[in-house]
Amino acid sequence: MEYVIVEFAEDRGVLIDGGENGRTNQTLMVQEGTHEFTLSGAADFTPATTEILVQYTASDDPMKITFEKRV
């Protein structure tokens, strides 16, 4: 199992490979491999989606994936 934190300025749902998998700014678990990440709600963030290889993480050292609020 691998661990990620999807960072965003607001509380949003996190979609991983098209399915909701938790909330922003919380540690989430995913299988090792390449996954597509995006946020639910208004499309007021960038990037729209990101595809990242997740591996070599730990619960106390999760991978951080950051989405920025568009102005």
TORKOL-4160 file (C-alpha; in steps of 0.2 Angstrom, whole numbers, padded with zeros to 4 digits, m for minus):
71
<pt num="1" X="0000" Y="0000" Z="0000"/>
<pt num="2" X="0006" Y="0018" Z="m0004"/>
<pt num="3" X="0001" Y="0034" Z="0004"/>
<pt num="4" X="m0003" Y="0052" Z="m0003"/>
<pt num="5" X="m0009" Y="0068" Z="0003"/>
<pt num="6" X="m0018" Y="0079" Z="m0010"/>
<pt num="7" X="m0015" Y="0097" Z="m0005"/>
<pt num="8" X="m0028" Y="0111" Z="m0009"/>
<pt num="9" X="m0033" Y="0127" Z="m0001"/>
<pt num="10" X="m0051" Y="0120" Z="0002"/>
<pt num="11" X="m0059" Y="0104" Z="0008"/>
<pt num="12" X="m0063" Y="0094" Z="m0008"/>
<pt num="13" X="m0066" Y="0076" Z="m0013"/>
<pt num="14" X="m0051" Y="0068" Z="m0021"/>
<pt num="15" X="m0054" Y="0057" Z="m0037"/>
<pt num="16" X="m0041" Y="0044" Z="m0040"/>
<pt num="17" X="m0043" Y="0035" Z="m0057"/>
<pt num="18" X="m0061" Y="0042" Z="m0058"/>
<pt num="19" X="m0067" Y="0036" Z="m0041"/>
<pt num="20" X="m0069" Y="0047" Z="m0025"/>
<pt num="21" X="m0056" Y="0041" Z="m0013"/>
<pt num="22" X="m0056" Y="0053" Z="0002"/>
<pt num="23" X="m0053" Y="0072" Z="0005"/>
<pt num="24" X="m0040" Y="0084" Z="0002"/>
<pt num="25" X="m0026" Y="0087" Z="0015"/>
<pt num="26" X="m0029" Y="0070" Z="0023"/>
<pt num="27" X="m0018" Y="0055" Z="0020"/>
<pt num="28" X="m0025" Y="0043" Z="0007"/>
<pt num="29" X="m0020" Y="0025" Z="0003"/>
<pt num="30" X="m0018" Y="0019" Z="m0015"/>
<pt num="31" X="m0010" Y="0004" Z="m0023"/>
<pt num="32" X="0008" Y="0006" Z="m0030"/>
<pt num="33" X="0007" Y="0012" Z="m0048"/>
<pt num="34" X="0002" Y="0026" Z="m0060"/>
<pt num="35" X="m0014" Y="0035" Z="m0055"/>
<pt num="36" X="m0024" Y="0050" Z="m0061"/>
<pt num="37" X="m0028" Y="0062" Z="m0048"/>
<pt num="38" X="m0041" Y="0077" Z="m0049"/>
<pt num="39" X="m0053" Y="0086" Z="m0037"/>
<pt num="40" X="m0072" Y="0086" Z="m0036"/>
<pt num="41" X="m0083" Y="0102" Z="m0036"/>
<pt num="42" X="m0080" Y="0117" Z="m0046"/>
<pt num="43" X="m0066" Y="0117" Z="m0059"/>
<pt num="44" X="m0057" Y="0131" Z="m0051"/>
<pt num="45" X="m0040" Y="0123" Z="m0049"/>
<pt num="46" X="m0025" Y="0119" Z="m0059"/>
<pt num="47" X="m0019" Y="0107" Z="m0065"/>
<pt num="48" X="m0036" Y="0099" Z="m0071"/>
<pt num="49" X="m0029" Y="0082" Z="m0068"/>
<pt num="50" X="m0012" Y="0075" Z="m0065"/>
<pt num="51" X="m0005" Y="0057" Z="m0068"/>
<pt num="52" X="0008" Y="0052" Z="m0056"/>
<pt num="53" X="0018" Y="0036" Z="m0052"/>
<pt num="54" X="0015" Y="0032" Z="m0034"/>
<pt num="55" X="0029" Y="0021" Z="m0025"/>
<pt num="56" X="0041" Y="0021" Z="m0011"/>
<pt num="57" X="0030" Y="0030" Z="0001"/>
<pt num="58" X="0026" Y="0027" Z="0019"/>
<pt num="59" X="0012" Y="0032" Z="0031"/>
<pt num="60" X="0024" Y="0044" Z="0040"/>
<pt num="61" X="0031" Y="0050" Z="0023"/>
<pt num="62" X="0017" Y="0051" Z="0010"/>
<pt num="63" X="0019" Y="0058" Z="m0007"/>
<pt num="64" X="0012" Y="0076" Z="m0009"/>
<pt num="65" X="0002" Y="0081" Z="m0024"/>
<pt num="66" X="m0003" Y="0099" Z="m0025"/>
<pt num="67" X="m0017" Y="0108" Z="m0034"/>
<pt num="68" X="m0018" Y="0127" Z="m0034"/>
<pt num="69" X="m0033" Y="0138" Z="m0034"/>
<pt num="70" X="m0036" Y="0147" Z="m0050"/>
<pt num="71" X="m0039" Y="0166" Z="m0048"/>
